[in-house]
């Protein structure tokens, strides 16, 4: 079970960081 949590942590990290800039750009267009 520990082996599955280790690879899941690094995989979810890049996915969250990729969603952060995408939501920021969408909010900037809404403000315009």
PDB file as gemmi writes it, atoms N, CA and C in Angstrom:
CRYST1    1.000    1.000    1.000  90.00  90.00  90.00 P 1                      
ATOM      1  N   UNK A   1       0.852  -1.213   0.000  1.00  0.00           N  
ATOM      2  CA  UNK A   1       0.000   0.000   0.000  1.00  0.00           C  
ATOM      3  C   UNK A   1       0.885   1.260   0.000  1.00  0.00           C  
ATOM      4  N   UNK A   2       2.016   1.148   0.670  1.00  0.00           N  
ATOM      5  CA  UNK A   2       2.912   2.321   0.712  1.00  0.00           C  
ATOM      6  C   UNK A   2       3.488   2.601  -0.673  1.00  0.00           C  
ATOM      7  N   UNK A   3       3.684   1.531  -1.454  1.00  0.00           N  
ATOM      8  CA  UNK A   3       4.279   1.726  -2.793  1.00  0.00           C  
ATOM      9  C   UNK A   3       3.301   2.486  -3.699  1.00  0.00           C  
ATOM     10  N   UNK A   4       2.010   2.311  -3.456  1.00  0.00           N  
ATOM     11  CA  UNK A   4       1.038   2.986  -4.329  1.00  0.00           C  
ATOM     12  C   UNK A   4       0.899   4.473  -3.943  1.00  0.00           C  
ATOM     13  N   UNK A   5       1.075   4.766  -2.677  1.00  0.00           N  
ATOM     14  CA  UNK A   5       0.916   6.178  -2.254  1.00  0.00           C  
ATOM     15  C   UNK A   5       2.127   7.004  -2.689  1.00  0.00           C  
ATOM     16  N   UNK A   6       3.279   6.375  -2.780  1.00  0.00           N  
ATOM     17  CA  UNK A   6       4.497   7.119  -3.155  1.00  0.00           C  
ATOM     18  C   UNK A   6       4.395   7.662  -4.586  1.00  0.00           C  
ATOM     19  N   UNK A   7       4.033   6.822  -5.554  1.00  0.00           N  
ATOM     20  CA  UNK A   7       3.939   7.285  -6.944  1.00  0.00           C  
ATOM     21  C   UNK A   7       2.713   8.185  -7.160  1.00  0.00           C  
ATOM     22  N   UNK A   8       1.720   8.033  -6.336  1.00  0.00           N  
ATOM     23  CA  UNK A   8       0.500   8.839  -6.501  1.00  0.00           C  
ATOM     24  C   UNK A   8       0.764  10.286  -6.057  1.00  0.00           C  
ATOM     25  N   UNK A   9       1.679  10.474  -5.137  1.00  0.00           N  
ATOM     26  CA  UNK A   9       1.963  11.836  -4.653  1.00  0.00           C  
ATOM     27  C   UNK A   9       2.604  12.699  -5.746  1.00  0.00           C  
ATOM     28  N   UNK A  10       3.636  12.214  -6.409  1.00  0.00           N  
ATOM     29  CA  UNK A  10       4.304  13.018  -7.449  1.00  0.00           C  
ATOM     30  C   UNK A  10       3.410  13.203  -8.676  1.00  0.00           C  
ATOM     31  N   UNK A  11       2.527  12.272  -8.906  1.00  0.00           N  
ATOM     32  CA  UNK A  11       1.646  12.377 -10.088  1.00  0.00           C  
ATOM     33  C   UNK A  11       0.566  13.441  -9.854  1.00  0.00           C  
ATOM     34  N   UNK A  12       0.099  13.516  -8.634  1.00  0.00           N  
ATOM     35  CA  UNK A  12      -0.969  14.503  -8.343  1.00  0.00           C  
ATOM     36  C   UNK A  12      -0.378  15.914  -8.210  1.00  0.00           C  
ATOM     37  N   UNK A  13       0.880  15.989  -7.855  1.00  0.00           N  
ATOM     38  CA  UNK A  13       1.505  17.315  -7.680  1.00  0.00           C  
ATOM     39  C   UNK A  13       1.527  18.106  -8.991  1.00  0.00           C  
ATOM     40  N   UNK A  14       1.970  17.509 -10.081  1.00  0.00           N  
ATOM     41  CA  UNK A  14       2.036  18.242 -11.360  1.00  0.00           C  
ATOM     42  C   UNK A  14       0.631  18.554 -11.894  1.00  0.00           C  
ATOM     43  N   UNK A  15      -0.306  17.700 -11.604  1.00  0.00           N  
ATOM     44  CA  UNK A  15      -1.676  17.915 -12.103  1.00  0.00           C  
ATOM     45  C   UNK A  15      -2.290  19.131 -11.409  1.00  0.00           C  
ATOM     46  N   UNK A  16      -2.019  19.289 -10.130  1.00  0.00           N  
ATOM     47  CA  UNK A  16      -2.579  20.434  -9.381  1.00  0.00           C  
ATOM     48  C   UNK A  16      -1.901  21.726  -9.835  1.00  0.00           C  
ATOM     49  N   UNK A  17      -0.594  21.668 -10.041  1.00  0.00           N  
ATOM     50  CA  UNK A  17       0.137  22.886 -10.459  1.00  0.00           C  
ATOM     51  C   UNK A  17      -0.312  23.305 -11.865  1.00  0.00           C  
ATOM     52  N   UNK A  18      -0.655  22.329 -12.693  1.00  0.00           N  
ATOM     53  CA  UNK A  18      -1.073  22.652 -14.069  1.00  0.00           C  
ATOM     54  C   UNK A  18      -2.474  23.282 -14.041  1.00  0.00           C  
ATOM     55  N   UNK A  19      -3.269  22.906 -13.055  1.00  0.00           N  
ATOM     56  CA  UNK A  19      -4.636  23.466 -12.972  1.00  0.00           C  
ATOM     57  C   UNK A  19      -4.609  24.870 -12.361  1.00  0.00           C  
ATOM     58  N   UNK A  20      -3.612  25.153 -11.565  1.00  0.00           N  
ATOM     59  CA  UNK A  20      -3.545  26.474 -10.907  1.00  0.00           C  
ATOM     60  C   UNK A  20      -3.383  27.588 -11.945  1.00  0.00           C  
ATOM     61  N   UNK A  21      -2.418  27.474 -12.849  1.00  0.00           N  
ATOM     62  CA  UNK A  21      -2.207  28.537 -13.845  1.00  0.00           C  
ATOM     63  C   UNK A  21      -3.377  28.612 -14.842  1.00  0.00           C  
ATOM     64  N   UNK A  22      -4.015  27.481 -15.071  1.00  0.00           N  
ATOM     65  CA  UNK A  22      -5.142  27.488 -16.033  1.00  0.00           C  
ATOM     66  C   UNK A  22      -6.334  28.242 -15.429  1.00  0.00           C  
ATOM     67  N   UNK A  23      -6.563  28.065 -14.139  1.00  0.00           N  
ATOM     68  CA  UNK A  23      -7.707  28.758 -13.502  1.00  0.00           C  
ATOM     69  C   UNK A  23      -7.379  30.247 -13.348  1.00  0.00           C  
ATOM     70  N   UNK A  24      -6.117  30.556 -13.147  1.00  0.00           N  
ATOM     71  CA  UNK A  24      -5.721  31.968 -12.984  1.00  0.00           C  
ATOM     72  C   UNK A  24      -5.931  32.726 -14.291  1.00  0.00           C  
ATOM     73  N   UNK A  25      -5.591  32.070 -15.398  1.00  0.00           N  
ATOM     74  CA  UNK A  25      -5.749  32.751 -16.705  1.00  0.00           C  
ATOM     75  C   UNK A  25      -7.243  32.938 -17.019  1.00  0.00           C  
ATOM     76  N   UNK A  26      -8.050  31.983 -16.620  1.00  0.00           N  
ATOM     77  CA  UNK A  26      -9.493  32.074 -16.904  1.00  0.00           C  
ATOM     78  C   UNK A  26     -10.093  33.218 -16.085  1.00  0.00           C  
ATOM     79  N   UNK A  27      -9.622  33.390 -14.871  1.00  0.00           N  
ATOM     80  CA  UNK A  27     -10.156  34.471 -14.008  1.00  0.00           C  
ATOM     81  C   UNK A  27      -9.710  35.828 -14.559  1.00  0.00           C  
ATOM     82  N   UNK A  28      -8.520  35.891 -15.106  1.00  0.00           N  
ATOM     83  CA  UNK A  28      -8.013  37.169 -15.650  1.00  0.00           C  
ATOM     84  C   UNK A  28      -8.866  37.596 -16.844  1.00  0.00           C  
ATOM     85  N   UNK A  29      -9.286  36.630 -17.635  1.00  0.00           N  
ATOM     86  CA  UNK A  29     -10.112  36.976 -18.819  1.00  0.00           C  
ATOM     87  C   UNK A  29     -11.500  37.432 -18.354  1.00  0.00           C  
ATOM     88  N   UNK A  30     -11.967  36.863 -17.247  1.00  0.00           N  
ATOM     89  CA  UNK A  30     -13.303  37.237 -16.747  1.00  0.00           C  
ATOM     90  C   UNK A  30     -13.271  38.673 -16.214  1.00  0.00           C  
ATOM     91  N   UNK A  31     -12.131  39.044 -15.640  1.00  0.00           N  
ATOM     92  CA  UNK A  31     -12.013  40.401 -15.083  1.00  0.00           C  
ATOM     93  C   UNK A  31     -11.951  41.426 -16.219  1.00  0.00           C  
ATOM     94  N   UNK A  32     -11.367  41.019 -17.321  1.00  0.00           N  
ATOM     95  CA  UNK A  32     -11.263  41.944 -18.459  1.00  0.00           C  
ATOM     96  C   UNK A  32     -12.677  42.301 -18.933  1.00  0.00           C  
TER      97      UNK A  32                                                      
END                                                                             
